[in-house]
Amino acid sequence: MPIKNDAQRLRIYIGDQARHKGAPLYQWIVEEARRRKMAGATVFRGNMGFGASSRIHTDKILRLSEDLPVVVEIVDRPERIEDLLSDLDAVLKKGLVTLEAIQVRAYRDGTPQ
């Protein structure tokens, strides 16, 4: 889906153990964004972090966590982000969601012009 100039970046901070219908929540989010033909989505796994509970989650061997931080980032037009947010609200039980206005300078798939 082409996006130009003004867009939004949605960031969803969750744990990698968060589930929706038995599958990882981050997987559902990316697949849902793709199903909706959104511009793009990326999942980042964190080495260490904490959230509302203030409990540290880390990949350090002495404190191996089973719930490492994950960030899902989605970029698209504001109205498309808002549509996804309404469905995400129903499945997100724990986490943080942020929204930022951004400017898209390039969005290319590698196809020769």
C-alpha positions in Angstrom: 0.0 0.0 0.0 1.7 3.3 -1.1 2.2 5.8 1.6 3.5 9.3 1.0 4.7 12.1 3.3 2.6 12.1 6.5 2.1 8.8 8.2 2.1 7.3 11.7 4.4 4.8 13.4 2.6 2.5 15.8 4.8 0.8 18.4 3.4 -2.1 20.5 5.6 -3.2 23.5 4.7 -6.7 24.7 6.4 -9.8 26.1 7.3 -12.6 23.7 5.1 -15.0 25.8 2.0 -12.9 25.1 -0.5 -15.1 23.2 -3.6 -14.8 21.1 -5.5 -17.9 20.2 -2.5 -20.0 21.1 0.0 -18.2 18.9 2.5 -15.5 19.8 0.6 -12.1 19.9 3.4 -10.4 17.9 2.8 -13.0 15.1 -1.0 -12.2 15.1 -0.3 -8.5 14.9 2.1 -8.8 11.9 -0.2 -11.2 10.1 -3.2 -9.0 10.8 -1.3 -6.0 9.4 -0.4 -8.0 6.3 -3.9 -9.2 5.8 -5.1 -5.6 5.9 -2.4 -4.7 3.3 -0.7 -2.2 5.5 2.6 -0.7 4.5 4.8 -2.7 6.7 5.4 -4.3 10.1 8.6 -5.3 11.9 9.2 -7.2 15.2 12.2 -6.4 17.4 13.3 -8.6 20.3 14.8 -6.9 23.3 17.7 -8.2 25.4 16.4 -6.5 28.5 13.4 -4.4 29.7 10.6 -3.8 32.1 7.1 -2.5 31.9 4.2 -1.5 34.2 5.0 -4.3 36.7 8.6 -3.0 37.0 9.8 -6.6 36.8 13.1 -6.9 34.8 13.1 -9.3 31.9 16.6 -10.1 30.6 18.4 -12.6 28.5 21.4 -12.7 30.9 22.2 -16.3 31.7 21.9 -15.9 35.5 18.5 -14.3 35.2 17.1 -16.0 32.1 13.7 -14.7 31.5 10.9 -16.6 29.7 9.2 -13.4 28.7 11.7 -11.2 26.8 10.6 -7.8 25.6 9.2 -7.5 22.0 8.4 -4.4 20.0 6.1 -4.5 17.0 6.4 -1.5 14.8 3.9 -0.7 12.0 4.0 2.3 9.6 1.0 3.4 7.6 -1.6 6.1 7.0 -3.3 7.4 10.2 -6.8 6.1 9.3 -5.4 2.6 8.6 -3.5 2.6 11.9 -6.7 3.6 13.7 -8.6 0.7 12.2 -6.0 -1.7 13.5 -5.9 -0.1 16.9 -9.6 -0.7 17.4 -9.1 -4.5 16.9 -5.8 -4.6 18.8 -7.5 -3.1 21.9 -9.6 -6.2 22.2 -6.7 -8.7 22.2 -4.0 -6.7 24.1 -4.2 -7.7 27.7 -0.8 -6.3 28.9 1.7 -4.0 27.2 2.2 -0.4 26.0 1.1 1.1 22.7 2.5 4.4 21.4 1.7 6.4 18.3 3.9 9.0 16.5 3.4 11.2 13.5 6.2 10.6 11.0 7.2 11.7 7.5 7.9 8.9 5.0 10.7 9.9 2.7 11.0 6.7 0.7 9.0 3.5 0.5 10.3 1.1 -2.2 10.0 -2.6 -2.9 13.1 -2.9 -5.1 11.3 -3.1 -8.4 13.1 -1.2 -11.1 11.3 2.1 -11.9 
